[in-house]
Amino acid sequence: MPEKCFYDISNVKKQDKFEYPDFFARFYDVIYDSIRSAVDHEYYLEQVSKCKGKILEVGVGTGRLFIDALNSGADVYGIDISASMIDILRTKISEEHHNRVFVKDICDLNLGVKFDMIIAPFRIFQHILDSDDQLTALNNIHKHLNIGGTFIFDVYIPDLNILQNGFDDVMDFEGEYEPGHILKRYVSSHSNLIEQINEIKMTFEWEEDGKVIRKEWLNNMRYYFRFELENLIRLSNLRLIDVYGDFLGGKLNNESADFVLVCKNDALKM
């Protein structure tokens, strides 16, 4: 029988209890280099290249964007709430740069330094389930931005069909995690409409040492609607500059899959 491990954070409200299981962190690069980097990688690196000062990446993970930004000469730093992700990232960068990445929670962040740009790529804010925590996170970002500094983040646009009907065990990745060894991932999603939570189950299946290993993880993600996001930012100390419908700067329309939000620490709002 396949080995199973069940991680359930369905009752977790506060972000500071969030942690990726080790097997998710282990396979993160394999999966998301394949299914995500073509979507947002070029956009965020282009934004980083425009900034000549210090940059902070919130939700730095295993360095999917961070490492390329660092190699391009950016003065970039990163935080992630998941120690397992930071541990992997540190194995991929030289020891002299280990002081650039930290295990930190954006909801109680106090680094004592300010940045000219902060980015939170790939739906980081959807892991913040509580509305008070969302506002706290935005204000902590404001506190760490220099005047005129920019904050950019993205979240997915809810698919009404998925919210209504959900889906079960759809394979979204199949490929080698090392030569001759195949990894498969299946995803299920069902919506709690009252709480605006997508309850997501990810099932990982791979062969190792002659055994089929199968592990599952339950992960909740908050979904947002456009004017809810805009009003949340208005309640914060940040000023919203623009909302795009893709990573090419396109306008929002019925075909858009992502909200891409650009905010400022602006003296006009002080």
C-alpha positions, 0 to 999 in steps of 0.5 A, a space after each residue: 500500500 502507498 505510504 500516506 501522510 496527512 497534513 490538515 491546516 483547515 482550522 488554522 486562522 493565523 499565518 504564523 502557524 503556516 508551514 509547508 511540509 517537507 515533501 512539498 518543499 522538496 518538490 517545489 522547484 520541480 513543479 513550479 519551475 514547470 507550471 508557474 515561472 513562464 507566467 510571472 518570472 519575467 515580470 517580477 525580474 523586470 520590476 526588480 531590474 528597475 529598482 536601484 535600492 534594496 528589495 525585499 521578497 515576501 514569500 521567497 520560498 526556495 528562491 525561484 525568483 530570488 536567485 535570478 534577482 541576486 545573480 543579476 546584481 540586485 540588492 535583494 533580501 527575502 523572508 518566508 514563514 516556512 523554515 523548510 523552504 528557507 532551508 532549501 534556499 540556503 543550500 542553493 546560494 553561497 554562504 556569504 548570502 545566507 544573511 539575506 534570507 530569514 524565517 519571518 512572518 509578515 504579520 509581525 515583521 520588524 526588520 529595522 531596515 527599509 526598502 525601495 521595493 517589496 514584492 510578494 509574488 505567487 499569491 502569498 497574500 492568499 495564505 493570510 486567512 484573517 482580515 485583521 492579519 491582512 491589514 496588519 501585513 499591508 501596514 507592516 509592508 508600508 512600515 518597511 518601505 521608503 517614501 516613494 517605495 513600491 509594493 507589488 503583489 498578485 492573487 488569482 481571480 476566483 473562477 466562479 465555476 470552481 467556486 460553485 462546483 469544485 473539482 477532485 483529483 486533477 493531475 496538474 503535474 507529471 514529470 521527473 524529479 530526478 532522472 528516471 524517477 517520476 513525480 505526479 501531483 493531483 489537486 482537489 479544490 472546494 470552496 467555503 463560500 461564507 469564509 471565502 476560503 478554497 479548501 485545497 488538497 494536494 496529493 503527491 505520488 512518487 517512486 523511491 527505493 522501490 516503493 510508491 510513496 503517496 502523501 497528502 496535504 490540505 491547504 486553505 487559501 483565501 480568495 479575493 474579489 476586486 473591490 474587496 482588494 481595493 478597499 483593503 488597500 485603502 484601509 491600509 497606509 499604502 496607496 493603490 496605483 494600479 490593478 492589472 489583469 495579467 503580468 504584461 500590464 493588461 487591463 482587467 477583463 473577463 478573461 483575466 486570471 490574476 490580479 496584479 496590484 501595484 501600491 506605493 508608500 506615498 506621502 500623499 496618504 500621510 
